[in-house]
């Protein structure tokens, strides 16, 4: 049986994640309050941030920035988009 959550990002009840996707308290909050679809949206946004800001995810400063953006994406005002960012045309 699929676990459902009231997704804070989408504002609807949706399929939840199978396990916490991130360590610690933030990962547990995401597990309890974020849907699988919203997590996929975050992964796409995170990829864009890594590419646009040329982040190296193993560097502590980059990890801290991504964690702050993840928290804002789900529980705050929303993650930021780089100035002048133009999404790729399909």
C-alpha positions as CSV (number, residue, x, y, z in Angstrom):
1,X,0.0,0.0,0.0
2,X,1.3,3.4,-1.0
3,X,2.0,5.9,1.8
4,X,0.4,9.3,1.3
5,X,1.3,12.7,2.7
6,X,-0.2,16.2,2.7
7,X,2.5,17.8,0.5
8,X,3.5,21.2,1.7
9,X,4.9,22.1,-1.7
10,X,2.0,21.0,-3.9
11,X,-0.7,21.7,-1.4
12,X,-2.4,18.4,-2.0
13,X,-2.4,14.8,-0.7
14,X,0.0,12.7,-2.8
15,X,2.2,9.7,-2.8
16,X,4.9,10.0,-0.2
17,X,8.6,9.1,-0.3
18,X,9.6,5.5,0.7
19,X,12.2,6.7,3.1
20,X,13.9,10.0,4.2
21,X,15.8,11.4,1.2
22,X,18.3,13.4,3.2
23,X,20.0,12.8,6.5
24,X,19.0,14.5,9.8
25,X,16.0,16.5,10.9
26,X,15.5,18.1,7.5
27,X,15.4,14.7,5.8
28,X,12.8,13.6,8.3
29,X,10.7,16.7,7.8
30,X,10.8,16.1,4.0
31,X,9.8,12.5,4.5
32,X,6.8,13.5,6.6
33,X,5.6,16.5,4.5
34,X,6.8,16.2,0.9
35,X,5.4,14.0,-1.9
36,X,7.4,12.0,-4.4
37,X,6.4,14.4,-7.2
38,X,7.6,17.4,-5.2
39,X,10.9,15.7,-4.4
40,X,11.4,15.1,-8.2
41,X,10.7,18.8,-8.8
42,X,13.4,19.6,-6.2
43,X,15.9,17.3,-7.9
44,X,15.4,19.1,-11.2
45,X,15.7,22.5,-9.5
46,X,18.8,21.3,-7.6
47,X,20.4,20.2,-10.9
48,X,19.7,23.6,-12.4
49,X,21.3,25.3,-9.4
50,X,24.4,23.0,-9.5
51,X,24.8,23.7,-13.3
52,X,24.1,27.5,-13.2
53,X,26.2,28.3,-10.2
54,X,28.9,25.7,-11.2
55,X,28.7,24.1,-7.8
56,X,30.8,21.1,-6.7
57,X,28.4,19.2,-4.4
58,X,31.2,17.7,-2.3
59,X,32.4,21.1,-1.2
60,X,31.0,22.1,2.2
61,X,30.0,25.6,1.0
62,X,28.0,24.1,-1.9
63,X,26.3,21.6,0.3
64,X,25.3,24.3,2.8
65,X,23.9,26.4,-0.1
66,X,21.9,23.5,-1.5
67,X,20.6,22.5,1.9
68,X,19.4,26.1,2.5
69,X,17.8,26.2,-0.9
70,X,16.1,22.8,-0.3
71,X,14.6,24.1,3.0
72,X,13.4,27.2,1.2
73,X,12.0,25.2,-1.7
74,X,9.8,23.1,0.6
75,X,9.2,25.1,3.8
76,X,10.1,28.7,3.0
77,X,9.6,31.3,0.4
78,X,10.9,29.1,-2.4
79,X,14.4,28.4,-3.7
80,X,16.0,31.1,-5.7
81,X,16.7,31.1,-9.4
82,X,19.9,32.5,-10.7
83,X,19.7,36.0,-12.1
84,X,19.1,36.0,-15.8
85,X,18.3,32.2,-15.9
86,X,16.5,31.2,-19.0
87,X,15.0,27.7,-18.9
88,X,16.0,25.5,-21.9
89,X,13.5,25.6,-24.7
90,X,12.0,22.2,-25.5
